[in-house]
Structure formats: C-alpha cells, structure tokens
Amino acid sequence: MSPVMASTGPVFAGIDIGGTSIKWMIVDEAGAIATQGNERTDREAVAPQVGRIGARLAGEFPGLVGFGLICPGLVDEEKGAVIYAANLELRGVELARAVEDATGVPAALMHDGRAAGLAEGLLGAGRGASSFLMMPIGTGISVALMLGGSLWSGATFSAGEVGHAPVFPGGESCRCGSRGCLEVYASAKGIARRYEQATGEDTGAKAIEKAVGTDPVATEVWGTAVQALALSLTHMTLTVDVERIIIGGGLSHAGDNLLAPLRAQFASMLTFRDAPEIVRAALGGAGGRWGAAILAARVGGSSCYERWQP
Ligand SMILES: [Zn+2]
C-alpha cells in the first residue's frame, strides 16, 4: 500500500453521485487534489454505498472535516435529502445524514447542476458576476440560477428545469410526456436523434456540428437547436435579467460553432434591450465535483476555496 502524504491541514471530500458511477475527490486547503476515484453506482443501495465510500475516505484522511455530496433529481438542500432522483432510484433518502452517521464528519447535499453553477461562479466563468445563469447542454438541459450572489433552488427545489419548457408548441414529443420541449431540439441527444430521424444515420452531435454548411440536414438540425436555445435564453433573460450566461456541458465544446450563431439569434430576439454576454463554462465536466468540494469546505467551516484555482 502506497503511503498517503501526511496532510498538515484539513481536507475536504466532494462526492458526485451519478446514475452510472460515483466519483470522489479529496481537496486540500490550497485546492490541490490529494486523491480521486470512482466506482459503479449500486442502484439497489446507493445510500449505504455512499456511506461506505465516506467511511473509507475518512479512514484514509484523518484531516477530513467535511463532505460535499451532489446528485441529480429533486434535492432538499436544507435537509440534505433526496426527494426524488429517477436515475438513482432514490426517494426520500437523507443522504447527508447517511454519510454523517457512517463517518462522524459533517456532510451537505446539493443538486449536481447547481453545484456546477456554484463552482463556475466562484472559480470559473461566473467570477465577478453577481447574477448569471449556467446552462449545461448534454443528454439533457437545465440551468443553475445565481441571483444576487446565491443560487436559487425554487419553491419545490426544481428551479431550472428549462429542458422541459416547450419552445415549439405542439412539436416533437418528449420523454417527459409533453411536446416541443427545448431538450427535444437542443440537447446533444436531441440533435443526434433529429438527424437520425431525417437521414437514418446514427451519428453524434459533434459530427453534425462539423457538417453544418455542407450537409443541409445537419445545417437545419443545428440551426433549429440554436433557435430553440435562443428562444429559451430570451425568455429567461426577460424574466430574471442576469449579467452573464454561461454555456456548459458536452455541446459547449462546439465553441464558436454554437456560441456565434446563438449570440446573433439571441441578440435579434431581444429587440428593446442589450443581450447579456454568452460565454463558455471554464471548468468543463469537473464543475460539479469542484462544487461538491466547495460544499465540503463550507460544511467543514472553511472559506479556503476562495483561493482555489482548478
Ligand atoms: Zn420534456
């Protein structure tokens, strides 16, 4: 067994609980990653599994003073409980309590998308903005809403589920039971599905993006996605008037192939006011885990994360 470097100060554990895997990361006060790892999610027994991972980490790192847990679904962040998470088959589970009971170390729980927004706000593309919305575009679409320096989770902990707001009424059907949802047209999965529907070709959103301008179907599918996103961002901008919009998730890797047409359409829909800036997320896929580590530092009573530079 390799010796673990003796830590002189406290360390913090971020645990990202997803439908396929659970990923963790231990960060010290300087923001250096002491260790990270992952294992397959045991959907039959998520809470005991997370408790076991927590106990193992607490045993390996005696300086561990806080756990930050993140997961998808409906999360009661005050109680540290999962109200409902379809991909994890969890309903009414006090996940933070499970880890505290297994380790004796304080734990906090946050929605994974909001945690990514928290990390972008403190350490990434949201720095310096007191209000922004962060939209990760991947398999699905949601937004994290930072207003006046704090994240808004909503009256029922379901703020930001814009992926299921219809943008084309009566449009193509969505897995949520509605039609014309943003996600159907503009998620990476939706773009690939619409292209396959028209051509019979099963190719990813990345290949479709590269074919814009040469392949007419790719051009139409990509253009419709951009239009759907611009509509959604227009509604949100006119509602909450944020300073900045941050686009994350897999689709953000398209860079200006996505952002340039999106900025143009968005600006053209906002007829009587200027458009807020649209920028790309800085932390990529690691945003959620950094958010979990920040949460761990906070619950451990430290504000050292203000100096972190992931
Ligand atoms: Zn939907």
Residues whose N, C-alpha, C, O or C-beta is under 5 A from the ligand:
A	BS01	ZN	G163 H164 C174 R175 C176 S178 C181
